Structure formats: structure tokens, C-alpha cells
């Protein structure tokens, strides 16, 4: 059995997709750079996640001036087969970012 602690990788209960979605639900004005800094991932990873979320209709983006704002579709079900009876609202309510 390998010891994963020796590689220095940390795991969390929350995926980056969930963390990004939670942030944009609660703060739709954040830029990709700001999201990346808060989640602790690269801006490129944020753009990939935003694209995934948009393709699956969890978010839509709207240009407001020179910035993008995101609108979330909170009625969508969670993607994991064992949680399809729950919707995004239930998840993001417990993931509200701490100030």
C-alpha cells in the first residue's frame, strides 16, 4: 500500500468544480483570476471548469461592461448518480464561502 502523504498531495471532500460553482453562485462578479486565487488553482483550470459548467447548463455567462458575470442554474441536479435526487441549490448552500 502506498503512502500518499509522502507525495505532498492533499485531498479534499470538495472538488474544484464544486468550489468554483459555489464561488460564482455567491459572487457572480468574480473574474477567473480571482476565482483561481481563492480556489488555489490556475486560471487556465478555472476557464476549463467554467466551460464544463456552461456546457452542462449549470451556468450561463453574460457580458456586463468589460467583465463577465455568471448566472447559475440552481435547479439542475447534481451529476453523481448517487446524488441525482439533489439539486445544486442544496450543495452551494452548504458551501457558501467564508468571509
N, C-alpha and C positions, 0 to 999 in steps of 0.2 A: 504494500500500500504506500502510495507516495504522500509525502508531507507537503501540502500545498502552501503552508506558511513560509516555507523556505524560499519560495519564489517571489515573495513580497506582494503578491496579488491579494487584494481584498475583495470579498464578495459582499453583496447587499441583498436585501429582500426585494428592493425596488429596482426595476430595470431602468435604463436610461430613457427608453421610450415613455415610461410612466412618469419619470421625473420631469422630462421636457413637457409632456402634456399637462401635468399639474401646474407647472410654472406659467404656461401660456393661458391656461384657464383662469388663473388668478391674476395674472399680469399680462394681458394680451399685447401690450405696447412694447414689451422687451424685444431687443434685437437678438439676432442669432449669436452675436459675440457675447452679449450679456447672459444669455441662456447658457452658453458654453462655460463661461466663468462660474456661474452658480452651480451647474451640474458637475463640473470638473471634467469635461470632455472637450474635444476640439470643435472649432466652429464648423469644420467640414462634417463632423459626425452629427452635429445639430442639423445641418442642412439635409443630410440623408434621412434623419429621423422625421423632420418636418415633411419631407417628400413622402415618406411611408405613411404618415398620419393623414396627409392630404389625399393620397391615392385611395386610402381606405375610407375616406369621407368622415374621419374623426375631427378634422379641422378644415376650414377654408381660410384663405388669406385675402386681404383687401389692402390696397394701397391707400394710405392716408398721408397726404402731402408727399414727403420723400421717404416715408417709412412704411413698413408693412405692419399690419395688425392682424391678429389671428382670432377667428371666431370658432368656438368649439361646438361640436355636435354631441352634447352630453347624453342624448338618448340612445346612442349606439351601444350595442352590447360589448362586453369585454371579449377579447379574441380567444382566450384559452378555453378549450372545450369544457372543462370542469366549472367554468365561471360564466358561461354564456347567458345564464339567467340574471346576471348582474349587469348594470349599465355603468358607463363612465362616470356619471354623477357620483355614484357610491364610492368609487375609487378616489376621485380627486377631492372629495370632501374630507377623507381621512389623510390625504397627502398635502393638505394646504401648507405651503411653505412657512416656516417660522421666520419671524422678522428679526 
